[in-house]
Amino acid sequence: IRARIKPESIVTISGYADGTGEKEYNKDLSSRRTKNVLKELNLPEDKAIIKNIGSDQLLFDNSTSYGRSFCRTVTILIETPIKAK
């Protein structure tokens, strides 16, 4: 992933949690997830947009353990402008 990030790229890292637990705990958990990804990508904080979503937006059905497991994730969006020739 790091190789795809160029100096002009806009990187958005979004952290999620499942619907179990308290909302504030889930926000904190998603914050820890995004910070770990930022560290692993070796990006300074000012080079990424961080969204700690927690359980405010559930990505999958939380009525099953399978669906909940897929909600415990981080997404990385890399937007790099294309230079016109």
PDB file with one MODEL, atoms N, CA, C and O in Angstrom:
MODEL        1
ATOM      1  N   ILE A   1       0.838  -1.193   0.000  1.00  0.00           N
ATOM      2  CA  ILE A   1       0.000   0.000   0.000  1.00  0.00           C
ATOM      3  C   ILE A   1       0.875   1.245   0.000  1.00  0.00           C
ATOM      4  O   ILE A   1       0.609   2.197  -0.733  1.00  0.00           O
ATOM      5  N   ARG A   2       1.916   1.237   0.821  1.00  0.00           N
ATOM      6  CA  ARG A   2       2.774   2.420   0.947  1.00  0.00           C
ATOM      7  C   ARG A   2       3.360   2.835  -0.402  1.00  0.00           C
ATOM      8  O   ARG A   2       3.501   4.028  -0.669  1.00  0.00           O
ATOM      9  N   ALA A   3       3.702   1.872  -1.252  1.00  0.00           N
ATOM     10  CA  ALA A   3       4.306   2.177  -2.547  1.00  0.00           C
ATOM     11  C   ALA A   3       3.355   2.954  -3.463  1.00  0.00           C
ATOM     12  O   ALA A   3       3.799   3.644  -4.381  1.00  0.00           O
ATOM     13  N   ARG A   4       2.073   2.842  -3.217  1.00  0.00           N
ATOM     14  CA  ARG A   4       1.086   3.542  -4.050  1.00  0.00           C
ATOM     15  C   ARG A   4       0.831   4.980  -3.600  1.00  0.00           C
ATOM     16  O   ARG A   4       0.160   5.738  -4.300  1.00  0.00           O
ATOM     17  N   ILE A   5       1.356   5.354  -2.452  1.00  0.00           N
ATOM     18  CA  ILE A   5       1.148   6.711  -1.933  1.00  0.00           C
ATOM     19  C   ILE A   5       2.252   7.614  -2.464  1.00  0.00           C
ATOM     20  O   ILE A   5       3.433   7.416  -2.181  1.00  0.00           O
ATOM     21  N   LYS A   6       1.838   8.611  -3.241  1.00  0.00           N
ATOM     22  CA  LYS A   6       2.755   9.587  -3.827  1.00  0.00           C
ATOM     23  C   LYS A   6       2.707  10.869  -3.007  1.00  0.00           C
ATOM     24  O   LYS A   6       1.770  11.067  -2.235  1.00  0.00           O
ATOM     25  N   PRO A   7       3.702  11.747  -3.159  1.00  0.00           N
ATOM     26  CA  PRO A   7       3.690  13.004  -2.393  1.00  0.00           C
ATOM     27  C   PRO A   7       2.415  13.832  -2.596  1.00  0.00           C
ATOM     28  O   PRO A   7       1.988  14.544  -1.687  1.00  0.00           O
ATOM     29  N   GLU A   8       1.815  13.741  -3.772  1.00  0.00           N
ATOM     30  CA  GLU A   8       0.609  14.528  -4.051  1.00  0.00           C
ATOM     31  C   GLU A   8      -0.687  13.782  -3.698  1.00  0.00           C
ATOM     32  O   GLU A   8      -1.776  14.324  -3.882  1.00  0.00           O
ATOM     33  N   SER A   9      -0.580  12.563  -3.200  1.00  0.00           N
ATOM     34  CA  SER A   9      -1.763  11.761  -2.851  1.00  0.00           C
ATOM     35  C   SER A   9      -2.489  12.310  -1.637  1.00  0.00           C
ATOM     36  O   SER A   9      -1.885  12.874  -0.725  1.00  0.00           O
ATOM     37  N   ILE A  10      -3.791  12.132  -1.650  1.00  0.00           N
ATOM     38  CA  ILE A  10      -4.627  12.407  -0.489  1.00  0.00           C
ATOM     39  C   ILE A  10      -5.007  11.043   0.074  1.00  0.00           C
ATOM     40  O   ILE A  10      -5.628  10.234  -0.615  1.00  0.00           O
ATOM     41  N   VAL A  11      -4.636  10.790   1.320  1.00  0.00           N
ATOM     42  CA  VAL A  11      -4.876   9.493   1.954  1.00  0.00           C
ATOM     43  C   VAL A  11      -5.920   9.669   3.056  1.00  0.00           C
ATOM     44  O   VAL A  11      -5.762  10.498   3.952  1.00  0.00           O
ATOM     45  N   THR A  12      -6.981   8.880   2.974  1.00  0.00           N
ATOM     46  CA  THR A  12      -8.017   8.897   3.999  1.00  0.00           C
ATOM     47  C   THR A  12      -8.046   7.528   4.675  1.00  0.00           C
ATOM     48  O   THR A  12      -8.216   6.501   4.018  1.00  0.00           O
ATOM     49  N   ILE A  13      -7.879   7.531   5.988  1.00  0.00           N
ATOM     50  CA  ILE A  13      -7.895   6.295   6.764  1.00  0.00           C
ATOM     51  C   ILE A  13      -9.122   6.343   7.671  1.00  0.00           C
ATOM     52  O   ILE A  13      -9.258   7.232   8.512  1.00  0.00           O
ATOM     53  N   SER A  14     -10.010   5.367   7.482  1.00  0.00           N
ATOM     54  CA  SER A  14     -11.259   5.314   8.249  1.00  0.00           C
ATOM     55  C   SER A  14     -11.273   4.064   9.118  1.00  0.00           C
ATOM     56  O   SER A  14     -11.046   2.955   8.636  1.00  0.00           O
ATOM     57  N   GLY A  15     -11.544   4.259  10.413  1.00  0.00           N
ATOM     58  CA  GLY A  15     -11.591   3.144  11.354  1.00  0.00           C
ATOM     59  C   GLY A  15     -13.011   2.825  11.766  1.00  0.00           C
ATOM     60  O   GLY A  15     -13.821   3.720  12.008  1.00  0.00           O
ATOM     61  N   TYR A  16     -13.301   1.538  11.843  1.00  0.00           N
ATOM     62  CA  TYR A  16     -14.649   1.066  12.164  1.00  0.00           C
ATOM     63  C   TYR A  16     -14.618   0.092  13.335  1.00  0.00           C
ATOM     64  O   TYR A  16     -13.563  -0.425  13.703  1.00  0.00           O
ATOM     65  N   ALA A  17     -15.773  -0.145  13.903  1.00  0.00           N
ATOM     66  CA  ALA A  17     -15.956  -1.140  14.965  1.00  0.00           C
ATOM     67  C   ALA A  17     -17.329  -1.782  14.770  1.00  0.00           C
ATOM     68  O   ALA A  17     -18.168  -1.258  14.038  1.00  0.00           O
ATOM     69  N   ASP A  18     -17.548  -2.908  15.423  1.00  0.00           N
ATOM     70  CA  ASP A  18     -18.871  -3.521  15.326  1.00  0.00           C
ATOM     71  C   ASP A  18     -19.824  -2.826  16.297  1.00  0.00           C
ATOM     72  O   ASP A  18     -19.428  -1.920  17.031  1.00  0.00           O
ATOM     73  N   GLY A  19     -21.064  -3.255  16.292  1.00  0.00           N
ATOM     74  CA  GLY A  19     -22.097  -2.589  17.090  1.00  0.00           C
ATOM     75  C   GLY A  19     -22.154  -2.992  18.545  1.00  0.00           C
ATOM     76  O   GLY A  19     -22.987  -2.481  19.293  1.00  0.00           O
ATOM     77  N   THR A  20     -21.279  -3.905  18.969  1.00  0.00           N
ATOM     78  CA  THR A  20     -21.289  -4.286  20.383  1.00  0.00           C
ATOM     79  C   THR A  20     -20.462  -3.289  21.182  1.00  0.00           C
ATOM     80  O   THR A  20     -19.577  -2.636  20.630  1.00  0.00           O
ATOM     81  N   GLY A  21     -20.731  -3.170  22.423  1.00  0.00           N
ATOM     82  CA  GLY A  21     -19.971  -2.248  23.275  1.00  0.00           C
ATOM     83  C   GLY A  21     -20.519  -0.836  23.227  1.00  0.00           C
ATOM     84  O   GLY A  21     -21.419  -0.519  22.449  1.00  0.00           O
ATOM     85  N   GLU A  22     -19.955  -0.001  24.078  1.00  0.00           N
ATOM     86  CA  GLU A  22     -20.370   1.400  24.166  1.00  0.00           C
ATOM     87  C   GLU A  22     -19.841   2.198  22.979  1.00  0.00           C
ATOM     88  O   GLU A  22     -18.750   1.927  22.477  1.00  0.00           O
ATOM     89  N   LYS A  23     -20.618   3.182  22.534  1.00  0.00           N
ATOM     90  CA  LYS A  23     -20.219   3.998  21.381  1.00  0.00           C
ATOM     91  C   LYS A  23     -18.883   4.703  21.598  1.00  0.00           C
ATOM     92  O   LYS A  23     -18.058   4.763  20.687  1.00  0.00           O
ATOM     93  N   GLU A  24     -18.666   5.235  22.801  1.00  0.00           N
ATOM     94  CA  GLU A  24     -17.401   5.936  23.080  1.00  0.00           C
ATOM     95  C   GLU A  24     -16.217   4.981  23.037  1.00  0.00           C
ATOM     96  O   GLU A  24     -15.149   5.335  22.536  1.00  0.00           O
ATOM     97  N   TYR A  25     -16.399   3.783  23.557  1.00  0.00           N
ATOM     98  CA  TYR A  25     -15.331   2.778  23.491  1.00  0.00           C
ATOM     99  C   TYR A  25     -15.032   2.431  22.033  1.00  0.00           C
ATOM    100  O   TYR A  25     -13.870   2.315  21.644  1.00  0.00           O
ATOM    101  N   ASN A  26     -16.079   2.268  21.235  1.00  0.00           N
ATOM    102  CA  ASN A  26     -15.891   1.940  19.823  1.00  0.00           C
ATOM    103  C   ASN A  26     -15.187   3.054  19.068  1.00  0.00           C
ATOM    104  O   ASN A  26     -14.390   2.784  18.170  1.00  0.00           O
ATOM    105  N   LYS A  27     -15.473   4.310  19.422  1.00  0.00           N
ATOM    106  CA  LYS A  27     -14.759   5.450  18.815  1.00  0.00           C
ATOM    107  C   LYS A  27     -13.277   5.375  19.162  1.00  0.00           C
ATOM    108  O   LYS A  27     -12.415   5.559  18.302  1.00  0.00           O
ATOM    109  N   ASP A  28     -12.994   5.104  20.429  1.00  0.00           N
ATOM    110  CA  ASP A  28     -11.605   4.994  20.867  1.00  0.00           C
ATOM    111  C   ASP A  28     -10.906   3.825  20.170  1.00  0.00           C
ATOM    112  O   ASP A  28      -9.753   3.943  19.755  1.00  0.00           O
ATOM    113  N   LEU A  29     -11.598   2.715  20.047  1.00  0.00           N
ATOM    114  CA  LEU A  29     -11.049   1.542  19.378  1.00  0.00           C
ATOM    115  C   LEU A  29     -10.737   1.851  17.919  1.00  0.00           C
ATOM    116  O   LEU A  29      -9.677   1.477  17.417  1.00  0.00           O
ATOM    117  N   SER A  30     -11.643   2.525  17.242  1.00  0.00           N
ATOM    118  CA  SER A  30     -11.395   2.884  15.845  1.00  0.00           C
ATOM    119  C   SER A  30     -10.242   3.876  15.735  1.00  0.00           C
ATOM    120  O   SER A  30      -9.497   3.849  14.756  1.00  0.00           O
ATOM    121  N   SER A  31     -10.088   4.746  16.724  1.00  0.00           N
ATOM    122  CA  SER A  31      -8.960   5.684  16.748  1.00  0.00           C
ATOM    123  C   SER A  31      -7.633   4.938  16.875  1.00  0.00           C
ATOM    124  O   SER A  31      -6.659   5.275  16.201  1.00  0.00           O
ATOM    125  N   ARG A  32      -7.599   3.937  17.729  1.00  0.00           N
ATOM    126  CA  ARG A  32      -6.377   3.135  17.875  1.00  0.00           C
ATOM    127  C   ARG A  32      -6.061   2.394  16.582  1.00  0.00           C
ATOM    128  O   ARG A  32      -4.897   2.261  16.205  1.00  0.00           O
ATOM    129  N   ARG A  33      -7.085   1.920  15.916  1.00  0.00           N
ATOM    130  CA  ARG A  33      -6.879   1.220  14.641  1.00  0.00           C
ATOM    131  C   ARG A  33      -6.303   2.163  13.584  1.00  0.00           C
ATOM    132  O   ARG A  33      -5.358   1.800  12.883  1.00  0.00           O
ATOM    133  N   THR A  34      -6.856   3.353  13.464  1.00  0.00           N
ATOM    134  CA  THR A  34      -6.346   4.278  12.443  1.00  0.00           C
ATOM    135  C   THR A  34      -4.929   4.735  12.768  1.00  0.00           C
ATOM    136  O   THR A  34      -4.103   4.877  11.867  1.00  0.00           O
ATOM    137  N   LYS A  35      -4.640   4.964  14.043  1.00  0.00           N
ATOM    138  CA  LYS A  35      -3.278   5.365  14.431  1.00  0.00           C
ATOM    139  C   LYS A  35      -2.261   4.272  14.121  1.00  0.00           C
ATOM    140  O   LYS A  35      -1.144   4.567  13.696  1.00  0.00           O
ATOM    141  N   ASN A  36      -2.637   3.016  14.330  1.00  0.00           N
ATOM    142  CA  ASN A  36      -1.730   1.913  14.010  1.00  0.00           C
ATOM    143  C   ASN A  36      -1.467   1.828  12.513  1.00  0.00           C
ATOM    144  O   ASN A  36      -0.339   1.570  12.093  1.00  0.00           O
ATOM    145  N   VAL A  37      -2.495   2.044  11.710  1.00  0.00           N
ATOM    146  CA  VAL A  37      -2.319   2.015  10.253  1.00  0.00           C
ATOM    147  C   VAL A  37      -1.427   3.173   9.820  1.00  0.00           C
ATOM    148  O   VAL A  37      -0.531   2.994   8.995  1.00  0.00           O
ATOM    149  N   LEU A  38      -1.665   4.345  10.367  1.00  0.00           N
ATOM    150  CA  LEU A  38      -0.837   5.514  10.058  1.00  0.00           C
ATOM    151  C   LEU A  38       0.626   5.228  10.370  1.00  0.00           C
ATOM    152  O   LEU A  38       1.517   5.574   9.594  1.00  0.00           O
ATOM    153  N   LYS A  39       0.861   4.595  11.507  1.00  0.00           N
ATOM    154  CA  LYS A  39       2.223   4.235  11.914  1.00  0.00           C
ATOM    155  C   LYS A  39       2.823   3.202  10.960  1.00  0.00           C
ATOM    156  O   LYS A  39       3.973   3.340  10.545  1.00  0.00           O
ATOM    157  N   GLU A  40       2.060   2.176  10.610  1.00  0.00           N
ATOM    158  CA  GLU A  40       2.555   1.129   9.710  1.00  0.00           C
ATOM    159  C   GLU A  40       2.861   1.678   8.316  1.00  0.00           C
ATOM    160  O   GLU A  40       3.783   1.210   7.649  1.00  0.00           O
ATOM    161  N   LEU A  41       2.090   2.664   7.882  1.00  0.00           N
ATOM    162  CA  LEU A  41       2.333   3.291   6.575  1.00  0.00           C
ATOM    163  C   LEU A  41       3.468   4.306   6.634  1.00  0.00           C
ATOM    164  O   LEU A  41       3.913   4.819   5.607  1.00  0.00           O
ATOM    165  N   ASN A  42       3.925   4.585   7.841  1.00  0.00           N
ATOM    166  CA  ASN A  42       4.998   5.564   8.050  1.00  0.00           C
ATOM    167  C   ASN A  42       4.621   6.932   7.469  1.00  0.00           C
ATOM    168  O   ASN A  42       5.416   7.582   6.791  1.00  0.00           O
ATOM    169  N   LEU A  43       3.389   7.342   7.756  1.00  0.00           N
ATOM    170  CA  LEU A  43       2.895   8.637   7.296  1.00  0.00           C
ATOM    171  C   LEU A  43       2.795   9.604   8.467  1.00  0.00           C
ATOM    172  O   LEU A  43       2.334   9.227   9.543  1.00  0.00           O
ATOM    173  N   PRO A  44       3.224  10.851   8.268  1.00  0.00           N
ATOM    174  CA  PRO A  44       2.986  11.851   9.316  1.00  0.00           C
ATOM    175  C   PRO A  44       1.485  12.163   9.403  1.00  0.00           C
ATOM    176  O   PRO A  44       0.764  12.057   8.410  1.00  0.00           O
ATOM    177  N   GLU A  45       1.034  12.539  10.573  1.00  0.00           N
ATOM    178  CA  GLU A  45      -0.399  12.795  10.784  1.00  0.00           C
ATOM    179  C   GLU A  45      -0.959  13.862   9.848  1.00  0.00           C
ATOM    180  O   GLU A  45      -2.132  13.804   9.479  1.00  0.00           O
ATOM    181  N   ASP A  46      -0.139  14.828   9.463  1.00  0.00           N
ATOM    182  CA  ASP A  46      -0.632  15.902   8.603  1.00  0.00           C
ATOM    183  C   ASP A  46      -0.737  15.475   7.131  1.00  0.00           C
ATOM    184  O   ASP A  46      -1.162  16.267   6.291  1.00  0.00           O
ATOM    185  N   LYS A  47      -0.357  14.244   6.817  1.00  0.00           N
ATOM    186  CA  LYS A  47      -0.431  13.749   5.443  1.00  0.00           C
ATOM    187  C   LYS A  47      -1.617  12.818   5.217  1.00  0.00           C
ATOM    188  O   LYS A  47      -1.734  12.209   4.153  1.00  0.00           O
ATOM    189  N   ALA A  48      -2.494  12.704   6.210  1.00  0.00           N
ATOM    190  CA  ALA A  48      -3.643  11.812   6.073  1.00  0.00           C
ATOM    191  C   ALA A  48      -4.872  12.441   6.718  1.00  0.00           C
ATOM    192  O   ALA A  48      -4.779  13.212   7.673  1.00  0.00           O
ATOM    193  N   ILE A  49      -6.001  12.091   6.174  1.00  0.00           N
ATOM    194  CA  ILE A  49      -7.282  12.455   6.768  1.00  0.00           C
ATOM    195  C   ILE A  49      -7.729  11.240   7.580  1.00  0.00           C
ATOM    196  O   ILE A  49      -7.871  10.140   7.044  1.00  0.00           O
ATOM    197  N   ILE A  50      -7.946  11.451   8.864  1.00  0.00           N
ATOM    198  CA  ILE A  50      -8.320  10.357   9.759  1.00  0.00           C
ATOM    199  C   ILE A  50      -9.802  10.472  10.104  1.00  0.00           C
ATOM    200  O   ILE A  50     -10.274  11.530  10.520  1.00  0.00           O
ATOM    201  N   LYS A  51     -10.522   9.374   9.927  1.00  0.00           N
ATOM    202  CA  LYS A  51     -11.942   9.324  10.282  1.00  0.00           C
ATOM    203  C   LYS A  51     -12.148   8.173  11.255  1.00  0.00           C
ATOM    204  O   LYS A  51     -12.051   7.007  10.874  1.00  0.00           O
ATOM    205  N   ASN A  52     -12.428   8.497  12.500  1.00  0.00           N
ATOM    206  CA  ASN A  52     -12.701   7.487  13.523  1.00  0.00           C
ATOM    207  C   ASN A  52     -14.208   7.309  13.621  1.00  0.00           C
ATOM    208  O   ASN A  52     -14.876   8.000  14.391  1.00  0.00           O
ATOM    209  N   ILE A  53     -14.728   6.393  12.848  1.00  0.00           N
ATOM    210  CA  ILE A  53     -16.167   6.215  12.715  1.00  0.00           C
ATOM    211  C   ILE A  53     -16.742   5.333  13.821  1.00  0.00           C
ATOM    212  O   ILE A  53     -17.882   5.522  14.245  1.00  0.00           O
ATOM    213  N   GLY A  54     -15.957   4.385  14.277  1.00  0.00           N
ATOM    214  CA  GLY A  54     -16.432   3.495  15.342  1.00  0.00           C
ATOM    215  C   GLY A  54     -17.615   2.679  14.881  1.00  0.00           C
ATOM    216  O   GLY A  54     -17.581   2.078  13.807  1.00  0.00           O
ATOM    217  N   SER A  55     -18.665   2.652  15.687  1.00  0.00           N
ATOM    218  CA  SER A  55     -19.871   1.894  15.335  1.00  0.00           C
ATOM    219  C   SER A  55     -20.989   2.810  14.838  1.00  0.00           C
ATOM    220  O   SER A  55     -22.137   2.380  14.727  1.00  0.00           O
ATOM    221  N   ASP A  56     -20.660   4.071  14.539  1.00  0.00           N
ATOM    222  CA  ASP A  56     -21.672   5.002  14.026  1.00  0.00           C
ATOM    223  C   ASP A  56     -22.178   4.586  12.650  1.00  0.00           C
ATOM    224  O   ASP A  56     -23.317   4.880  12.286  1.00  0.00           O
ATOM    225  N   GLN A  57     -21.331   3.903  11.891  1.00  0.00           N
ATOM    226  CA  GLN A  57     -21.709   3.407  10.568  1.00  0.00           C
ATOM    227  C   GLN A  57     -21.274   1.946  10.490  1.00  0.00           C
ATOM    228  O   GLN A  57     -20.080   1.648  10.436  1.00  0.00           O
ATOM    229  N   LEU A  58     -22.229   1.056  10.484  1.00  0.00           N
ATOM    230  CA  LEU A  58     -21.918  -0.375  10.430  1.00  0.00           C
ATOM    231  C   LEU A  58     -21.795  -0.809   8.974  1.00  0.00           C
ATOM    232  O   LEU A  58     -22.689  -0.565   8.164  1.00  0.00           O
ATOM    233  N   LEU A  59     -20.684  -1.449   8.653  1.00  0.00           N
ATOM    234  CA  LEU A  59     -20.424  -1.854   7.282  1.00  0.00           C
ATOM    235  C   LEU A  59     -21.126  -3.144   6.892  1.00  0.00           C
ATOM    236  O   LEU A  59     -21.415  -3.370   5.717  1.00  0.00           O
ATOM    237  N   PHE A  60     -21.397  -3.988   7.876  1.00  0.00           N
ATOM    238  CA  PHE A  60     -22.010  -5.291   7.621  1.00  0.00           C
ATOM    239  C   PHE A  60     -23.072  -5.571   8.676  1.00  0.00           C
ATOM    240  O   PHE A  60     -23.156  -4.875   9.688  1.00  0.00           O
ATOM    241  N   ASP A  61     -23.876  -6.590   8.429  1.00  0.00           N
ATOM    242  CA  ASP A  61     -24.938  -7.006   9.339  1.00  0.00           C
ATOM    243  C   ASP A  61     -24.341  -7.427  10.683  1.00  0.00           C
ATOM    244  O   ASP A  61     -23.490  -8.316  10.731  1.00  0.00           O
ATOM    245  N   ASN A  62     -24.771  -6.809  11.747  1.00  0.00           N
ATOM    246  CA  ASN A  62     -24.250  -7.106  13.079  1.00  0.00           C
ATOM    247  C   ASN A  62     -25.056  -8.150  13.830  1.00  0.00           C
ATOM    248  O   ASN A  62     -24.812  -8.381  15.015  1.00  0.00           O
ATOM    249  N   SER A  63     -26.008  -8.782  13.168  1.00  0.00           N
ATOM    250  CA  SER A  63     -26.806  -9.800  13.857  1.00  0.00           C
ATOM    251  C   SER A  63     -26.086 -11.154  13.888  1.00  0.00           C
ATOM    252  O   SER A  63     -26.548 -12.085  14.547  1.00  0.00           O
ATOM    253  N   THR A  64     -24.962 -11.265  13.182  1.00  0.00           N
ATOM    254  CA  THR A  64     -24.168 -12.500  13.202  1.00  0.00           C
ATOM    255  C   THR A  64     -22.725 -12.183  13.581  1.00  0.00           C
ATOM    256  O   THR A  64     -22.242 -11.075  13.348  1.00  0.00           O
ATOM    257  N   SER A  65     -22.051 -13.152  14.158  1.00  0.00           N
ATOM    258  CA  SER A  65     -20.640 -12.935  14.510  1.00  0.00           C
ATOM    259  C   SER A  65     -19.807 -12.730  13.252  1.00  0.00           C
ATOM    260  O   SER A  65     -18.821 -11.993  13.270  1.00  0.00           O
ATOM    261  N   TYR A  66     -20.196 -13.373  12.175  1.00  0.00           N
ATOM    262  CA  TYR A  66     -19.502 -13.230  10.891  1.00  0.00           C
ATOM    263  C   TYR A  66     -19.576 -11.771  10.413  1.00  0.00           C
ATOM    264  O   TYR A  66     -18.559 -11.193  10.029  1.00  0.00           O
ATOM    265  N   GLY A  67     -20.755 -11.187  10.436  1.00  0.00           N
ATOM    266  CA  GLY A  67     -20.933  -9.791  10.026  1.00  0.00           C
ATOM    267  C   GLY A  67     -20.194  -8.835  10.946  1.00  0.00           C
ATOM    268  O   GLY A  67     -19.574  -7.877  10.484  1.00  0.00           O
ATOM    269  N   ARG A  68     -20.257  -9.092  12.252  1.00  0.00           N
ATOM    270  CA  ARG A  68     -19.548  -8.231  13.204  1.00  0.00           C
ATOM    271  C   ARG A  68     -18.049  -8.253  12.963  1.00  0.00           C
ATOM    272  O   ARG A  68     -17.389  -7.220  13.083  1.00  0.00           O
ATOM    273  N   SER A  69     -17.496  -9.425  12.621  1.00  0.00           N
ATOM    274  CA  SER A  69     -16.045  -9.523  12.418  1.00  0.00           C
ATOM    275  C   SER A  69     -15.598  -8.650  11.249  1.00  0.00           C
ATOM    276  O   SER A  69     -14.499  -8.097  11.282  1.00  0.00           O
ATOM    277  N   PHE A  70     -16.433  -8.518  10.217  1.00  0.00           N
ATOM    278  CA  PHE A  70     -16.067  -7.683   9.078  1.00  0.00           C
ATOM    279  C   PHE A  70     -16.217  -6.191   9.363  1.00  0.00           C
ATOM    280  O   PHE A  70     -15.703  -5.366   8.607  1.00  0.00           O
ATOM    281  N   CYS A  71     -16.906  -5.836  10.433  1.00  0.00           N
ATOM    282  CA  CYS A  71     -17.030  -4.428  10.822  1.00  0.00           C
ATOM    283  C   CYS A  71     -15.793  -3.933  11.561  1.00  0.00           C
ATOM    284  O   CYS A  71     -15.591  -2.725  11.687  1.00  0.00           O
ATOM    285  N   ARG A  72     -14.980  -4.834  12.039  1.00  0.00           N
ATOM    286  CA  ARG A  72     -13.778  -4.475  12.809  1.00  0.00           C
ATOM    287  C   ARG A  72     -12.623  -4.276  11.835  1.00  0.00           C
ATOM    288  O   ARG A  72     -11.753  -5.135  11.692  1.00  0.00           O
ATOM    289  N   THR A  73     -12.635  -3.129  11.173  1.00  0.00           N
ATOM    290  CA  THR A  73     -11.691  -2.932  10.080  1.00  0.00           C
ATOM    291  C   THR A  73     -11.274  -1.478   9.924  1.00  0.00           C
ATOM    292  O   THR A  73     -11.795  -0.577  10.580  1.00  0.00           O
ATOM    293  N   VAL A  74     -10.327  -1.292   9.040  1.00  0.00           N
ATOM    294  CA  VAL A  74      -9.870   0.033   8.636  1.00  0.00           C
ATOM    295  C   VAL A  74      -9.857   0.054   7.119  1.00  0.00           C
ATOM    296  O   VAL A  74      -9.407  -0.901   6.486  1.00  0.00           O
ATOM    297  N   THR A  75     -10.349   1.136   6.532  1.00  0.00           N
ATOM    298  CA  THR A  75     -10.245   1.301   5.082  1.00  0.00           C
ATOM    299  C   THR A  75      -9.236   2.396   4.791  1.00  0.00           C
ATOM    300  O   THR A  75      -9.114   3.368   5.536  1.00  0.00           O
ATOM    301  N   ILE A  76      -8.521   2.219   3.702  1.00  0.00           N
ATOM    302  CA  ILE A  76      -7.529   3.198   3.266  1.00  0.00           C
ATOM    303  C   ILE A  76      -7.896   3.617   1.853  1.00  0.00           C
ATOM    304  O   ILE A  76      -7.946   2.789   0.943  1.00  0.00           O
ATOM    305  N   LEU A  77      -8.150   4.899   1.676  1.00  0.00           N
ATOM    306  CA  LEU A  77      -8.475   5.451   0.368  1.00  0.00           C
ATOM    307  C   LEU A  77      -7.305   6.330  -0.067  1.00  0.00           C
ATOM    308  O   LEU A  77      -6.938   7.277   0.628  1.00  0.00           O
ATOM    309  N   ILE A  78      -6.728   6.011  -1.210  1.00  0.00           N
ATOM    310  CA  ILE A  78      -5.621   6.796  -1.749  1.00  0.00           C
ATOM    311  C   ILE A  78      -6.111   7.460  -3.039  1.00  0.00           C
ATOM    312  O   ILE A  78      -6.477   6.785  -4.001  1.00  0.00           O
ATOM    313  N   GLU A  79      -6.111   8.783  -3.037  1.00  0.00           N
ATOM    314  CA  GLU A  79      -6.525   9.554  -4.219  1.00  0.00           C
ATOM    315  C   GLU A  79      -5.308  10.312  -4.724  1.00  0.00           C
ATOM    316  O   GLU A  79      -4.784  11.195  -4.045  1.00  0.00           O
ATOM    317  N   THR A  80      -4.867   9.957  -5.918  1.00  0.00           N
ATOM    318  CA  THR A  80      -3.702  10.598  -6.511  1.00  0.00           C
ATOM    319  C   THR A  80      -4.129  11.267  -7.807  1.00  0.00           C
ATOM    320  O   THR A  80      -4.635  10.597  -8.708  1.00  0.00           O
ATOM    321  N   PRO A  81      -3.934  12.586  -7.916  1.00  0.00           N
ATOM    322  CA  PRO A  81      -4.318  13.282  -9.137  1.00  0.00           C
ATOM    323  C   PRO A  81      -3.533  12.744 -10.342  1.00  0.00           C
ATOM    324  O   PRO A  81      -2.358  12.392 -10.236  1.00  0.00           O
ATOM    325  N   ILE A  82      -4.217  12.693 -11.477  1.00  0.00           N
ATOM    326  CA  ILE A  82      -3.575  12.287 -12.721  1.00  0.00           C
ATOM    327  C   ILE A  82      -3.144  13.548 -13.450  1.00  0.00           C
ATOM    328  O   ILE A  82      -3.929  14.480 -13.628  1.00  0.00           O
ATOM    329  N   LYS A  83      -1.896  13.562 -13.864  1.00  0.00           N
ATOM    330  CA  LYS A  83      -1.369  14.717 -14.578  1.00  0.00           C
ATOM    331  C   LYS A  83      -1.773  14.635 -16.039  1.00  0.00           C
ATOM    332  O   LYS A  83      -1.593  13.602 -16.683  1.00  0.00           O
ATOM    333  N   ALA A  84      -2.325  15.736 -16.564  1.00  0.00           N
ATOM    334  CA  ALA A  84      -2.718  15.795 -17.968  1.00  0.00           C
ATOM    335  C   ALA A  84      -1.467  15.875 -18.834  1.00  0.00           C
ATOM    336  O   ALA A  84      -0.486  16.528 -18.481  1.00  0.00           O
ATOM    337  N   LYS A  85      -1.525  15.197 -19.972  1.00  0.00           N
ATOM    338  CA  LYS A  85      -0.375  15.228 -20.894  1.00  0.00           C
ATOM    339  C   LYS A  85      -0.553  16.274 -21.945  1.00  0.00           C
ATOM    340  O   LYS A  85       0.314  16.441 -22.803  1.00  0.00           O
TER     341      LYS A  85
ENDMDL
END
